[in-house]
Amino acid sequence: MNRNTVVRGITAAAVAFGGLAVATSGVASAETPAPCTAAELIATAGDGQQGQDPLDEQLVVEFKAKDGVHCQLKGLPGELTFYKDGKPIQVTPKVKDADREAVIDVKGTDTATLIIDVPKPQGARVTPTDEVSFKLPSANADVIRLPYTAGVAETPTISPVVGPVG
C-alpha cells in the first residue's frame, strides 16, 4: 500500500466521521420542549359540566400556551384541593386511565385538557366550594388555582392530561 492510498483512506474516514458529527449535532439541536410552568400557560376551567356518568359533573381544565411558548405536560395533576372561603377541603382523588399517560405538546392552538370527574349523587350532602387547586401535570411543581363553585360531595376521579401528542 503506498502513501497516497493511506492518506486518501484517512481523509475519507475523517470526512465520513465529520459528516457523522454534523448529522449527530443536527439531531441534538432539535430540542425537546421543556415541561410547562404555570407562568407559560393560560388555564381556564369549565365549572360543573355534565360528565359521562349522569351522577358526575366534570371540571374541565384547558391549558393554552402563552404567545411564543412551546412546552409539554404529562400525566396526572398532583395535590388536588378544593377551597371554600380560602379554607382547604382536602380530597384524595381516585385515578382513572393512568396507563394512558402521554407527553402533550402545548403551543399555538394546540391545547391540553385535564378532566376531573366530581360525583354528585342524588341526596348526598354537597360541600360548597369556590376554588380548586392542583399541581401541574408536569415535571414542574407549579400550582394552578382556579374558580370552581359546583361543590364536592364524594371522592373525585382524575385522568391524565390529554391533547396533541408530542
N, C-alpha and C positions, 0 to 999 in steps of 0.2 A: 504494500500500500504506500503510495507516495505522499509527500507532504501536502499537496494541493487537495487530495481526496480527504485527508484528515481535517484540514481547515474547512473545507466545504461541509463536511459532516457536522462539525462543531457549530458552524454558522447556522446550518439548517436546524439543528437542535435548539440553538439559542433563539432563533426566530419562532420556532414552534412553541418553546417554553414561554417566550414573551407574549405570543398570541394567546396562550392559555392564561397567562397572568392578566391580560387585558380582559379576556372573557370572564374570568373569575371576579375581577374587580367590578365588572359591569353588573354581575349578579348581586354582589354585596351592596352596590349602591342603590338597588331597588329596596328601599326601606319598608319594613312593616310598620303600619301606623301604630302610634303609642296608645296605651289604654286611655280611655276618656277620663277627663276630670269634670267635676261639676261646673267649673268656670268655662269649659268649652261647649257646654250643652244648653239648650233651651228645653226644659222639661215641662210638659203640660199634662194635666190629668182630666179624664172624663169621670165625673163624680157619680157613682152608683148606676152604671149601665146594666141592663139585663144580662145575666150570664147564660151559659148553655143549660144549666140546671135551673128550672123555674124558681127554685128557692135561693138562688145565688144572685148577688149583684156583683158586677166586676168593676174594679178600679183599674182603668186602662191608662197607662202612662206612656206617652210618646216622647222619645228623645230625638231632637233635631240638632245637628251641629251648627254652631255659630259660623258666620261667614269666614271662609278660608280654612276651616278646621276639617281635618280628616283623622278620626280616631276610632278605636274599637271598644266594644262592650262584649262581655262573655259571661254566661252563666246566670246564677241566681243573685238577687239582691240580698244584702245582709241586714241584720238587726231591724226588722220591721217593727215599727212602733206607731201606735195611734195616739192622738192627744185630744184632750178636752180642756179648754181654758189654760193651755200651756202645761197641763199635768199629763205625764205619760200613762198610757194604758198598754202595758206590756203584753205581747202575744208571742207564742211560738208557732209559726205557721207550719202547715203540712206542705210537703214538696211533691209536685207532680211533674212528670216528664223530665227529670233531671238528666236522663240519658240522652236527651235531645239537645244538649248544650252545644252551641256553635259560636264561632267568632263572628260578630256582626260589625260590618263597616258602617260608620255613621259619617256621612259627608254630603254636601249639596242637598239634593232632595231625598237621598237615601236615609230613612229614619229607622230607629229601632223601637220596638214596642214591648212593654212589660205588662203582664196581666196578673192581677191578684183577685182571686175569687173570694168573695166575702159572703158566707151563708147568712140568709135572712129567713130562718124557719118561721112558719106561722105560729103565733102565740109566744115566741121566745122574747125575752127582755132584751131590747137593743140598747147598748151603751152609746150615748151620743158622742160624736167626735167632731172636731173642727179641722184637724190636720192629720197627716200621716208622714212618716219619715222612714228612710231606709238607706243603707249603703249602696252605692252604685254597683251594678253587676260588672265589675271591672277590677283590675289589679290595684286600682287606687281605692283608698278608704274614704273618699269624699261622701258626705251625707247629703241627700236631697230631701227637702221638706216642702210639702205641697198641701193645699187646701183639700179636705175630704170631710164632707158633712153628712154622709149617708149612715154613719154609725157602724158598730160592730156587735154581733150577737154571739157568734161562735168562732172557732179557730179558722182563720183564713187559709187559703191554699195558694202557693206561689209556683210559677213555672219559669224556666229560663227565658231570658230576653230573646225575642225573635226579630227577624228583619233580613235585609240583604246579606248574604254570607260572603265574607271577605276572601 
